[in-house]
Amino acid sequence: MNHRLDLTPSLFALTVVLATVIHFPVLRCQKTRPYDICRQSVKCGNIQLEYPFWGSDRPAYCGHPGFQLTCQSDVPELVYKSVNYRVLDTDSSTQTITIARNDLWTNDCPEYLHNTTYNSTLFNGDNFDQQNISLYYKCDTNIPGGISVPAGHRFSCNVNNTQSDSYFYLTNLISPNIANFFVLCDSYITVPVNQSSAARLATSGASRSDLSSALTAGFNLQWTANDDECEQCIQSDGQCGSNSTSPDLFACYCTSGNFSLTCNNVGESGGSSKTSSLSIVLPIVGAVIAGVGIGWAIFVCRQRRKKRTINEASAAQTESKAILTKFSSKRLTSDDSNFTSSIPSFPTPRTSETSREFGKSSYFGAQVFTYEELEIATDNFNNSREIGDGGFGTVYYGKLLDGREVAVKRLYENNFKRMEQFMNEVKILTGLDHDHLVKLYGCTSKRSRELLLVYEYIPNGTVADHLHGKLANSSSSLFSWSVRFNIAIQTADAIAYLHQSGIIHRDVKTTNILVDKSFQVKVADFGLSRLFQNVTHVSTAPQGTPGYVDPEYYQCYHLTDKSDVYSFGVVLVELISSLQAVDTSRHRLDINLANMAVTKIQNHKLDELVDKSIGFETNGQVRRTTALVAELAFRCLQQQKDMRPTMKEVLETLQGIQNDDLNTQKPEVVDIVVDDGGLLKGQHTEPASPESGITNKLVASSVPNSSSG
């Protein structure tokens, strides 16, 4: 057996060499050079496929990896991230392509909703005068009064066998009022349209037929694909293409051979005769080396596989015995009365396994867990252990064998961005260290059967649970104003730390603010977070939670750190009012809490906003600090980002209120008015006696007033 194993690689290598030498003259005679193939363009319908495009009968090495086209019934299609685009026209002289959404070509009510996306490193749409149109699906049939949506902009769609209202609107023309109405729609997508189509859709008389015309007219993109290299190659009488073994590398195909830059660099080899000889000899030498290398690789791999199989079998047997011994000798029970199942855990993965999974990737500085040990820790992801259900995954309670209580996030399998969110959250959290940010214990391998993230377990729910959720009634006596105020300071401290670290959280809300049993804050959920250097682009799909999304980001698609400031302003109003950020059961003008708060504060009706249970009407100190926090929330909720403070300023203001730095005389009289610039200013007067109450233009006349003399 051993002799046969040693001879097999040599025989294989010899076979490869002989086959290559015997067939090489035949291959030379066939003249199937890449130069000859790539110089022939392929036609699909009215479109000529030339570099950088490839597909159909045009091989991949004649184009660029990101420009594959398929020819369906004489219609070229470009596929990118699950969306098919019909290619309507191409212009090689200007490197321009006109495309249209194939799923919207004959039906503006597609079965699956996808936003319009494209690879910004290959395509650029900013050089064309075109606009985005937003299509909203399955909307409320009743338009609130005061909101005007042109009748022609409404069209009917069959969603899940149910007819529902849908709307289209030019994105940059959506006013805040209309945006509040569109929050009630189930989903929406954005699609670029050319300027002439946009002009028609902007009119009040625009109809569904105008929408169909705009969608089939398409939009323009300009491509970029090794432009300088390709131009030099063409000038040297070559054909542009890609390296067949490394498609990301440019190749210049010439009559005399294949080169990395231009056909002219053949001269550096000493002339055409020498090049011709080299073109015959080099492939033969390469085949010999490749054959020997392949044979040796097969031999080494077989030896390593045999050794690894023996080692892993031994290790698995040892682990199994250890686990069985633990189970037989001791019955584990959970410390938490809410859970009845015991939660054993597998040992921490061996260092060799971790390095084999991740190599030296900078994304993974945390411990790597196996799927099986987390499956056991969560009792096979038992529904009774579910403690949260977010936009990207379900969170389960678990307990490791070392006694640590953990929260295990299981990312949804149908979320096509789950790998990006998984790696994004691991990358960010492993580089942070702050008392009020949730700690990441580890994760599974990105090659695991499921993507799982393991956090420290915070046992007292979220701020939303205590304000208006499942814990609101049971914890009302404990969730005092002083507790809420401390939560505001600690949350602001955590977000300010993120901004100082160059990170935008992007999804600040009360359901992402966890509290322990002493109501200490842990900010969580960094799946949407972005580094500052990565948010200078304009996104086609603003992400976040309705009610918390910065209106300027919603309208302009430009994300900044001030977007977190706006979201934190909503959190402050929730802490003051105990109301939800969006509640369709409220009056139509008060569905959006941010708009409701701004209106109440501007009209000096703070008492109509404040939760009475915090002692606003009976405690002068609570009234004073609540009014100052309301002032700060008003500043955070300004429509224009430049009018909002930074998170550092927000934190300093809250700390100042706590330390009485904003009012060293501790007056009971607070007069807050709105100036011409739309900001709140505090005008403090002489203190009054505690018995006389408070004069506050934000408080209704039902509260006893005193003279401000």
Secondary structure, 3 states (H helix, E strand, C coil): CHHHHHHHHHHHHHHHHHHHHHHHHHHHHHCCCHHHHHCCCEEECCEEECCCCEECCECHHHCCCCCEEEEECCEEEEEECCEEEEEEEEECCCCEEEEEEHHHCCCCCCCCCCCCCCCCCCEECCCCCEEEEEEEEEECCCCCCCCCCCHHHEEEEEECCEEEEEEEEEHHHCCHHHHHHHCCCCEEEEEEEEHHHHHHHCCCCCCHHHHHHHHHHCEEEEECCCHHHHHHHHHCCCEEEECCCCCCCEEEEECCEEECCCHHHHHHHCCHHHHHHHHHHHHHHHHHHHHHHHHHHHHHHHHHHHHHHHHHHHHHHHHHHHHHHHHHHCCCCCCCCCCCCCCCCCCCCCHHHHHHHHCCCCCCCCEEECHHHHHHHCCCCCHHHEEEECCCEEEEEEECCCCCEEEEEEECCCCCCHHHHHHHHHHHHCCCCCCCECCEEEEECCCCCCCEEEEECCCCCEHHHHHHCCCCCCCCCCCCHHHHHHHHHHHHHHHHHHHHCCEECCCCCHHHEEECCCCCEEECCCCCCEEHHHCCCECCCCCCCCCCCCHHHHHHCECCHHHHHHHHHHHHHHHHHCCCCECCCCCHHHCEHHHHHHHHHHCCCHHHCCCHHHCCCCCHHHHHHHHHHHHHHHHHCCCCHHHCCCHHHHHHHHHHHHCCCCCCCCCCCEEEEECCCCCEEEEECCCCCHHHCCCCCCCCCCCCCCCCC
